[in-house]
Amino acid sequence: MSHWNNGLRAALMGSVAAVVMIAQPAAAQTQAYNIPAQDAATAIPAFVKQSGLQVLATAQDLQGVRTNAVSGSLTSDAALKQLVANTGLTIKTNDGTSAVIVRASATNASASDAMAAAPEADPQEVVVVGMRKSMRDALDVKRRNTGIVEAVSSKDIGALPDVTIAETLNRLPGVMAARDRGNDSQASIRGLGARMVLGTVNGREVASSEPDRNVRWEVYPSEVVSGASVYKSSEAKLISGGISGTVDLQTIRPLDYKGPGVVLRAGPVYYDGGSKFPNYDGQGYRASASFVHRFSDRFAAVLGLTSQVQKNGYELVQGWGYNAGANTGAVIAGDATKYNTPWGAQAEAKRLKELRIGASLGLQFKPADNFLLSYDLLYSDIKINELQDQAWYGDGAWGNWDGGNLSNYVDGAAASGHAPVIDDNGDVVSASVAWAGDKSVVARYTEDKSLIVQGLNAKWSLEHWTLSADASYSKAQRYNLWAANEFAYWPSLMTYDFRGKPAITVSSSPESNTQTAQTGQTSLGAVTDELKSLHLDAERHFESGLFTGLLFGARVSERTKALGQLDGTVTPIIGALPDYLLTSYQFKNFNIPTILTGDFGALATHLYGTTFDIDPKTTPITDTVEEKVKEAYIEGTYATTIAGIAVDGNVGVRVIDVETDSAGSSTIAGDWYEATPGNWVQAMVTTPVTGGTSYSKVLPSATVRFDFGNGQFLKFSAAKVISRPPLNDMIITRSLSSTAPYTGSAGNPYLKPFEANQIDISYENYFNKDALFAISAYHKEVSNFIGYATRQETINGNPYTLVSPVNADKGGSIDGVELTFQSSFGFIGLDHFGIYSNYAYVDSDLKEMSNDLPMNGLARDTAAVDFWYSDHGIDARLGTKYHSTYTAIYGWNDAQLIRVRPETTMDFSVSYQINPVIQVRFQANNLLDTPLRTYNDNVEDRLGRYDLYGKRYLLDLTFKY
């Protein structure tokens, strides 16, 4: 970067030379500016450095001109206009890549002189495109921001083997994504779980189809997103709500867009995880189309459409936890000693078919030079149809509450059995058990979730002011149904072994035994989330003095989350199931008994006389949480020089006021009555209840950046931040006992937000156009941590002890270090090859309250290494990602925590630009077939899950014109 500055100074010093800077075009991006009012000869280079726009002007035209201050988030076009407004300079041309500035009275010859005097650009700087350019663009976003930010660009997203945005975010330092159904989904940042990450689209908070606040990033098709930023440090102008960080997705701004007007992409996708399943194949597709058109200099539109079918079936084995209580372990030998035994286990084949449809729309209208109206919309709909072939092993024979298992366990004397294997924790990890059940469950899970996000923004640019008004609306819905056909048999001997890859064997196979009908099950669920907000902002630009700008504004939002669930059972109408309804097959990855399956509808009709034709949209809503947020902020941006070092940053404060109200029901066990002869049932008395809380917080923040020149920066940031409690934890619904001692379980509508005081420091060295060496460190003091424990509450005059979410009495700290190195290998003569790598270390003394588990989302070590090649129309990348063990919430119950074992995944992507119009691309994901392995109770031998997703392959063609 230093040679750019040297060339610029030489141009300014020459009598007929031109001001020029060769950089990456950034006209389509909004970025932060901090340029004080000063001489044009100083201001123009500063603008070029911050914008990435090439600017041409003669030194004679700039001589004696003083330009305006520019600060705040603007496009390069708007920033340049603000810089030269009423200065005597005018923008002769600006095509989004380069601009020519002349005196207002100058002739066309002056512009020609500026262009002719510009030094010839390095051809490499002019023609860099594709993956390499997108990495440069991401570096440029990070470099220009005074805070600590990570970024990806749209081409970077397209260059990775990504089905979801989360897979791209997962490669950034300090970011870790959890896998669900083989795809990366929810993201953690800096050791804090997904519930402490704020997700926004174009700077707006959005609704979520999850019961809490978590954003599932696979809902957003990567094809309709133009970029993403992860804000790790905070400042007053950012919406409050992300202790760990804020992830903001950006969509295309059509008036600023410079690129092909039509982009079409389509191709097959193949998943091999379910290749052995009967009547199932892993063949799907991905297709997208984008259209951008500038109708005039005043109006432009962008439309994006996506469609995808993925059939990512896979195998898994799951443990059901251990009977490990002091008085409830199982007696497994004649010495009457009680050991910890597993409750049971489950094998499952998921025959998935997932249809994703997405759309985006962007409209921009500029009726006057100082007024811009922007509208954007994102829509996503995901439909999941999942046929599940399950086998449930144990049926109470592995570990009973009363410990009476002696007659079931085989101590080695019996033929084909072996003595139980007990580890150092007293856990039985392998044993033979007599007459344990093997229940087959042929189930179907359907899920339909949708999201719409839309916003309208109006911006006025006055002489010293920028005013904006932003209104947004988002709504997410999810409806799901699980229904199960169940039938079983009881082999004389069953052996389980959880050492290494789990294995289960039986004395006689399921298909050779009569299957007895069992009670079937249904479970319906519904989530709706609606969020409306209004945001007003103003910015005053100063031409002189320490402060370059003053920003202030206010935001109000209303959010309503509604939850419902209804479980039921169905009684079989037959005894034994006819053999002709069933087929069997073997897993390819696990040593388990054969799996039985059949046509779901035919089985339901024979077993229960029903087809489970239930509409999950009829699920009754049982819980509603309403949240009203009012917040205001003021922030000053400044720029100065200290001992010859350029210094800039911001200082501000945000005040937030939150009010939440929860409505649900209270259920108390009543008297017993005889419903039918010999059938006694306990009555349940249910009454509606409400509750809520309110709080106000003052959140100061400050950032300072030192620019040492030659691409070297040192950044400091300090802030107080909050994350509002998960909405599903704030439900009031409770289930209570009717007699002393009074106990129960409940949500907690009185929760306070997570809070943290945090300090960040980062050194960044951009030592060439493709390169960055960065080291960041941070410290967070967290209070009001939320977990599951007991709390006291007086209900109907009685003192109840409730198991529920609570705020921890004491806080804790989080400390971390992040390293990033990326560069081409030009220093060894391999300029078209390069590396992107990062490593993050985090440590914390925060623990989950209900056990000794480390905090949810905290992986001590994460790392990513990518090797890339970019030349002759070829973009190729081989990438790996690693994380150490961490705590996770799998499912929708925040109280159910597991430990995820270390994982190393590998992906490969290569594309070839056949000609300016056509590109072919191949991607391979999960090349190492890395399993997802978890364990329970923070004990490694206690099997949680063992999922094998298989590999994913994509081949597509792209047409651009």
MORASUL-V747213 format. One record per helix or strand of 3 or more residues. SS is the DSSP state (hx for helix, st for strand). FROM is the first residue (numbers start at 1). TO is the last residue. Records with the same first field share a line. If there is no record, write none. Layout:
SS=FROM-TO, FROM-TO
This chain:
hx=2-13, 40-51, 59-62, 76-84, 108-117, 123-127, 130-144, 154-159, 165-169, 194-196, 217-219, 222-224, 510-512, 579-581, 600-608, 616-618, 727-730, 826-828
st=30-35, 54-58, 70-75, 89-94, 98-103, 149-153, 175-180, 183-189, 197-201, 227-231, 245-250, 262-271, 283-294, 299-310, 314-319, 338-342, 345-368, 371-394, 427-434, 437-461, 465-490, 493-497, 503-506, 520-541, 547-570, 583-585, 595-597, 623-642, 645-676, 679-709, 712-723, 734-736, 743-746, 754-765, 772-783, 786-795, 798-807, 812-825, 830-844, 861-871, 874-883, 886-889, 897-900, 903-913, 918-925, 932-935, 943-948, 952-960
